[in-house]
């Protein structure tokens, strides 16, 4: 860099920089370089990246000075540029556009997996119901598969509501014991 009072040559830029604090670009560089470098080093954890990002920040600052020579708060403006430079660096670093994701294929895979899971659950439920006593199995089928009300189930079985409640409670307890023992859910525990 060559200092010419308030004129500075950076690369191919010849800049006339005016600000209320009467700082030259060289003074801005000298005052903020170390802090910006440390900022980028803490964020990126890489010395080369920190140097590149610091350099890019000052280059953009110089471009902005060339386009808009009256910047009121140099420090705020410079750190705003630094924040934008770092955000762009992160966008490039973590860019996912190179992954070719076919949304239709993903949707089909999810639907296929969901259908297999539902079918496995239905098979496991049927397996569990077969292992229950017939009266308990009938009550659970009517209540949870056909979704009948307790009164309708009692009427359909020609029993009173207390019989239904007692049988349902026993059926749920029996089903819980079968599930906990692993005797009726082998399909759900196998790897897909």
N, C-alpha and C positions, 0 to 999 in steps of 0.2 A: 504494500500500500504506500502511496505517496501522498503526503499531506501538503495541501495547498490552501492554507487558511481554512475557509469554509468550503473548499472544493476538494473532492477526493476521487481518485480513480480506483475503482474496484473492477478488476477484469476489464470488460469492455464498457463499463459504465463510467461516465464522467458526470459527477453529481454536484449540484449546488444545493446544499442542505441548510434550511433556515428553521430554527425553532426558538421559542421564547427563552429557553435556558441558555441559548448561544453555545450549544455543544456542537462540536464537529462530529462527523461520523466516526472518525478515529477515536474520539473520546467515548462515544457510545460503545464502540467495539471494546475498548480497553476496560470500561466500567462494567460491562455485562457479559463479556465472553466467558469468564471463569464460572459465573453463576449459571449461565445457560448450559455450559458444558457439563457441570455437575448435575443439573436438572435432567439432561438427556442421559447421562451415565447412570443415574439412579433408576430411571425409567426403563432403559434398554438393557442395562447390565453388560454392555459391550462398548469398549473404547472406540473402535472404528465407527460403529453406528453413532455414538455420541458426537464424534468429530464431524461426521457427515451431516447429521441433523443440525448441529450448531452452524456449520457452514451454510447449509440451506436456509436457515433462519436469517442469517445476516445478508445472504444474497437476495432473499425476498424483501427484506427490510430496505435494502438499497434500491430494488426495483420500485417499491412503494414510495420511497423518497423521491425518486425520479418522476413518478407520476403525480404525486401529491406532496409538494415541498413544505407544506405547513402542517406539521403534526404537533398537537398540543402536549400530550403526555407521552414522551418517548418510551419510557419503561413499560407502561401498560400496553402500548402499541407493539413493542418488541416481544413481550411475553404472550400477547395474543397471537402473533405470528408463530411463535414457538409452539404454542398449544396446537394450532392448526397443523403445523408441520408434523408434530408427533402423532396426531390423530390420523393424518394421511399415511404415515409410516405404518401404523397399526392396521389400517384398512388394507394396505398392500400385503403386509406380513400375514394376516389372517384371512386373506381373500379365499373364498370357497367356490368361485366361479369355475375353477378347473375341475371340480367334481361334476361329472355328468349325471345329474339326478333326473331320472325319468319319473315324473309324478304319477303317471298312469301305472307304471310298474310297481311303484311303492303302494299305491292305493289297492292294487290287485293283491299284493302280498299281504297287506293288512287285512283285507277282506277274507282272503284264504285262511289266514291264521285265526281270525275271529270265528269263521265258520267251523274250523277244526276244533277250536276250543269249545264252542257251543255244542257241537256233536259229542265231544268227549264228556262234557258235563252231563248231557242227556243220557249217554250210555252209562256213566257212573251212577246217576240217579236211578235209572232203571235197575241196575245191578244191586244197588242198596235196597230198593223197594222189594226186589225178589227175595232178599234175605230176611225181611221182616215177616212177622206173622200176618196172615191174610187180612184180618180185621184192621190191623194198624196200617198195612199197605193201602187198603181201600180208603181209609180215612185220609191219609196223606195225599193220595192221588186226587180225590175229590176236592180237597181243600186247596192244594197248592198247584196242581196241574190244571184241573177244570175250574178252579177258583170259585167254588160254590160257597155260599154262606153257611155258618154252623147250623142254622135252622133248616136250610135246604138239605144238608147232608144228613141230619138226624131224620128228616122226613123220608129221604130216599132209602135210608137203611132200616126204616121202621123202628127206630130207637129214639130214646129221649135225648135232650140236649146234654145232660150230665154224662151219658154214655159217650157221646161224641167228644166232650172235653177231656174226659179221663183217657180215652183211647188215643186222642191226639197227643196228649202230654206223654203217654207211654211210648208212642211211636217216635216222637221227637227225641226222647231219651235213648231209645234203642238205636235210632239213626246216628245220633251223636257218638254212641259207643262204637258203632261199626266204622264210622269215619275216623275216629281217634285210633282205632286198632289197625287201620289201613286195609281192612278186609274188603271194602267195597269201592275203593277209589284207585285201583292200580293204574288206570290210564292217565290219571292226572299227575302221577308222580314220575312217569317215565320221561326221558329227555326227548325233545322234538328234534 
